[in-house]
């Protein structure tokens, strides 16, 4: 079954802790993206990677970090420097030529 | 920079009513245009897309036509169902420079369909 998987679906974190969200794809696409969605809001771009071992900051990168060591994987770390991390996080992989992005089911992070 | 403006919601309709969700955009070059749908607690799913002017995307009874002269990509459906209740996002792909390939999303429009 092809697609994007994100885990866990729900994540709880205490203030001051770092936490890593997983994103895996088997679509063989080079480009991957991380978005943040707040209630009733649109999507805001956190980081993106167009190829292995390379990534770029998006519009709201402060307090987040990523790595791209494998084509299939693009994990996002929410650090303690992120002031308001409670949100729904979405990962996507992008098909070349058409630019269509395919999304995972999301991870809902709650800071206690 | 690129931007997408969607009609403000929420939109509430009765089953079998006609739906139009307006979407206009600002972009350089020739972006591709998309409509995505998000059901509660889930990720976004591609609904339809159009890659050049005058193209019509269609899927599941939904349609949208890429109008370059009016920079619009309005979503339409002739008869909505309760199962269409969701949030709908209009998006475009950046065409040049640092925007290349990145998607710019509208704010989303909440649609609720009552029986």
Interface residues (C-beta under 8 A of the other chain):
Chain A: X4 X6 X31 X33 X40 X41 X42 X43 X45 X48 X50 X90 X92 X94 X98 X99 X100 X101 X102 X103 X104 X105 X106 X108
Chain B: X32 X34 X36 X41 X42 X43 X44 X45 X46 X49 X51 X89 X93 X101 X102 X103 X105 X106 X107 X108
